[in-house]
Amino acid sequence: MFKVGSGPGVLFELYDPREHGVWELYPDASATNSNGMKVRRISDPVAEAVKAISAAEENAGVFDAHSVDDARSRVFAAIVRRRGQRNFREALLKAYSGACAVTGCTVPAILEAAHVHPYKGDHTNVVSNGLLLRADIHTLFDLGLIAIEPQTLVVRVSPELAGTEYADLDGRPLRSTVDASQRVSDSALEWQRSRCGW
């Protein structure tokens, strides 16, 4: 099990190393528990994904026939996972009138239901914890390279994307939902923005 939060609102989820990372117990004299142990993360799925993308870019032009099927399977699995939550996606399509909340793109085949705070079970599949995003924008949002200012609902783009076509999105207002009650949660946006590191 993986513990999320603390106090009366604590939740326990099934542990998934692809989502939660890999952790280890280690002895530490400064630990405040009776065992003198602390916990630290030794792998971070998001950081590993960024490294994998960087490595793929460095190896561009090098073909490895043994990795072709595996890569295709991973991409297909990611698409299925994102589209698998049909009700959540349909609710976001209605809330944003079938258009990407950042770009305004209206091609349904490439619009995805993005969780602002990552999926942690059905209780996180609510419109106020989601944005309808074009697939590439969804990936950048998940990687913390795009964020939304909670108070102003203005798009912010990481300095890493300076000089790219995505830099033009900086300062763009987020599309409004059809119903104001469906507006994306400020606290969820603050959570996501706090993890961007820029």
C-alpha positions as CSV (number, residue, x, y, z in Angstrom):
1,M,0.0,0.0,0.0
2,F,1.1,3.6,-0.6
3,K,0.0,6.3,1.8
4,V,-1.2,9.6,0.4
5,G,-1.6,12.5,2.8
6,S,-1.8,12.5,6.5
7,G,-4.3,13.0,9.4
8,P,-8.0,12.2,9.1
9,G,-8.0,12.5,5.3
10,V,-5.2,10.0,4.7
11,L,-5.7,7.6,1.8
12,F,-4.0,4.3,1.0
13,E,-3.7,3.1,-2.5
14,L,-2.2,0.0,-4.1
15,Y,1.5,0.6,-4.6
16,D,2.5,0.9,-8.3
17,P,6.3,1.6,-8.8
18,R,5.6,3.1,-12.2
19,E,3.4,5.7,-10.6
20,H,4.9,6.1,-7.1
21,G,8.5,5.4,-7.8
22,V,10.8,3.0,-5.9
23,W,11.7,3.8,-2.2
24,E,14.1,2.4,0.3
25,L,14.5,2.3,4.1
26,Y,18.0,3.4,5.3
27,P,19.6,4.0,8.7
28,D,20.0,7.6,9.7
29,A,21.1,8.9,13.1
30,S,18.9,12.0,12.7
31,A,15.7,9.9,12.3
32,T,13.1,10.7,15.0
33,N,11.5,7.2,15.0
34,S,12.5,4.4,17.4
35,N,14.1,2.3,14.6
36,G,16.5,5.1,13.5
37,M,15.4,4.6,9.9
38,K,14.3,7.0,7.2
39,V,12.7,6.5,3.8
40,R,13.9,8.0,0.5
41,R,12.9,7.7,-3.1
42,I,15.5,6.1,-5.3
43,S,13.6,6.3,-8.6
44,D,11.1,8.9,-9.8
45,P,8.9,7.9,-12.8
46,V,8.6,11.5,-14.1
47,A,12.4,12.1,-13.9
48,E,13.0,8.7,-15.6
49,A,10.6,9.6,-18.4
50,V,12.4,12.9,-19.0
51,K,15.7,11.0,-19.1
52,A,14.3,8.5,-21.5
53,I,13.1,11.3,-23.8
54,S,16.6,12.9,-23.7
55,A,18.3,9.6,-24.3
56,A,16.0,8.9,-27.3
57,E,16.9,12.4,-28.7
58,E,20.6,11.7,-28.3
59,N,20.3,8.3,-30.0
60,A,18.2,9.7,-32.9
61,G,19.3,8.1,-36.1
62,V,20.5,4.9,-34.3
63,F,18.0,2.1,-35.1
64,D,17.6,-0.8,-32.7
65,A,15.4,-3.5,-34.3
66,H,14.9,-5.2,-30.9
67,S,13.1,-2.1,-29.3
68,V,10.6,-1.4,-32.0
69,D,7.7,-3.5,-30.7
70,D,8.4,-2.6,-27.1
71,A,8.3,1.1,-27.8
72,R,5.1,0.8,-29.8
73,S,3.5,-1.2,-26.9
74,R,4.4,1.5,-24.4
75,V,3.0,4.2,-26.5
76,F,-0.2,2.3,-27.2
77,A,-0.6,1.5,-23.4
78,A,-0.2,5.2,-22.6
79,I,-2.9,6.2,-25.0
80,V,-5.2,3.5,-23.7
81,R,-4.7,4.5,-20.1
82,R,-5.5,8.2,-20.9
83,R,-8.5,7.3,-23.0
84,G,-9.7,4.5,-20.7
85,Q,-11.4,6.8,-18.3
86,R,-14.3,7.4,-20.7
87,N,-16.7,9.1,-18.3
88,F,-14.0,11.6,-17.1
89,R,-13.0,12.4,-20.7
90,E,-16.7,12.8,-21.8
91,A,-17.4,15.2,-18.9
92,L,-14.3,17.3,-19.9
93,L,-15.3,17.3,-23.5
94,K,-18.7,18.7,-22.5
95,A,-17.2,21.2,-20.0
96,Y,-14.8,22.6,-22.5
97,S,-17.1,22.4,-25.5
98,G,-14.9,19.9,-27.2
99,A,-11.9,22.2,-27.4
100,C,-8.4,22.1,-25.8
101,A,-8.4,24.3,-22.8
102,V,-5.0,25.7,-23.8
103,T,-4.8,25.7,-27.6
104,G,-8.5,25.7,-28.6
105,C,-7.9,22.6,-30.8
106,T,-11.2,20.8,-31.7
107,V,-9.9,17.5,-33.1
108,P,-11.5,14.9,-30.8
109,A,-9.0,12.2,-31.7
110,I,-6.1,14.1,-30.1
111,L,-7.9,15.6,-27.1
112,E,-7.2,13.9,-23.8
113,A,-8.6,14.1,-20.3
114,A,-5.7,15.4,-18.2
115,H,-5.7,15.1,-14.4
116,V,-4.3,18.2,-12.7
117,H,-3.6,16.2,-9.5
118,P,-2.6,12.7,-10.8
119,Y,-5.2,9.9,-10.9
120,K,-5.5,8.3,-7.5
121,G,-8.8,6.5,-8.0
122,D,-12.3,7.4,-9.0
123,H,-12.5,10.3,-6.5
124,T,-10.0,12.2,-8.6
125,N,-12.0,11.8,-11.8
126,V,-13.9,15.0,-11.3
127,V,-14.1,17.9,-13.8
128,S,-12.6,20.3,-11.3
129,N,-9.5,18.1,-11.2
130,G,-9.2,18.0,-15.0
131,L,-8.4,19.9,-18.1
132,L,-9.2,18.9,-21.7
133,L,-5.8,19.1,-23.5
134,R,-4.3,18.3,-26.9
135,A,-2.1,15.2,-26.5
136,D,1.2,17.1,-26.8
137,I,0.1,19.8,-24.3
138,H,-1.0,17.0,-21.9
139,T,2.4,15.5,-22.0
140,L,4.1,18.9,-21.4
141,F,1.7,19.5,-18.5
142,D,2.4,16.1,-17.0
143,L,6.1,16.8,-17.3
144,G,5.7,20.2,-15.5
145,L,6.8,22.2,-18.6
146,I,3.4,23.9,-18.8
147,A,1.4,25.2,-15.9
148,I,-1.7,27.3,-15.2
149,E,-1.6,30.2,-12.8
150,P,-4.4,29.4,-10.3
151,Q,-5.6,33.0,-9.6
152,T,-5.5,34.3,-13.2
153,L,-6.0,31.1,-15.2
154,V,-3.1,32.2,-17.5
155,V,-0.9,29.6,-19.2
156,R,2.8,29.6,-18.1
157,V,5.5,27.9,-20.1
158,S,8.8,26.7,-18.8
159,P,12.0,28.5,-19.9
160,E,13.1,25.1,-21.2
161,L,10.6,25.6,-24.1
162,A,11.9,29.1,-25.0
163,G,12.5,29.3,-28.8
164,T,10.0,26.5,-29.5
165,E,6.4,26.8,-30.9
166,Y,5.2,26.2,-27.3
167,A,6.7,29.5,-26.1
168,D,3.9,31.4,-27.8
169,L,1.4,29.8,-25.4
170,D,2.9,31.7,-22.4
171,G,0.4,34.3,-21.1
172,R,-2.5,32.9,-23.0
173,P,-5.8,32.7,-21.0
174,L,-7.2,29.3,-20.2
175,R,-10.5,28.6,-22.0
176,S,-13.5,28.9,-19.7
177,T,-15.8,25.9,-18.9
178,V,-19.4,26.0,-20.1
179,D,-20.5,26.1,-16.5
180,A,-18.6,28.1,-13.9
181,S,-19.1,25.3,-11.3
182,Q,-16.9,23.1,-13.6
183,R,-13.9,25.5,-13.3
184,V,-10.6,23.8,-12.6
185,S,-9.7,23.7,-8.9
186,D,-7.3,26.5,-7.7
187,S,-5.7,24.1,-5.2
188,A,-5.1,21.4,-7.8
189,L,-3.4,24.0,-10.1
190,E,-1.3,25.3,-7.1
191,W,-0.3,21.7,-6.4
192,Q,0.8,21.1,-10.0
193,R,2.5,24.5,-10.3
194,S,4.5,23.9,-7.1
195,R,6.1,20.8,-8.7
196,C,7.3,22.5,-11.9
197,G,10.6,23.8,-10.5
198,W,10.8,27.0,-12.5
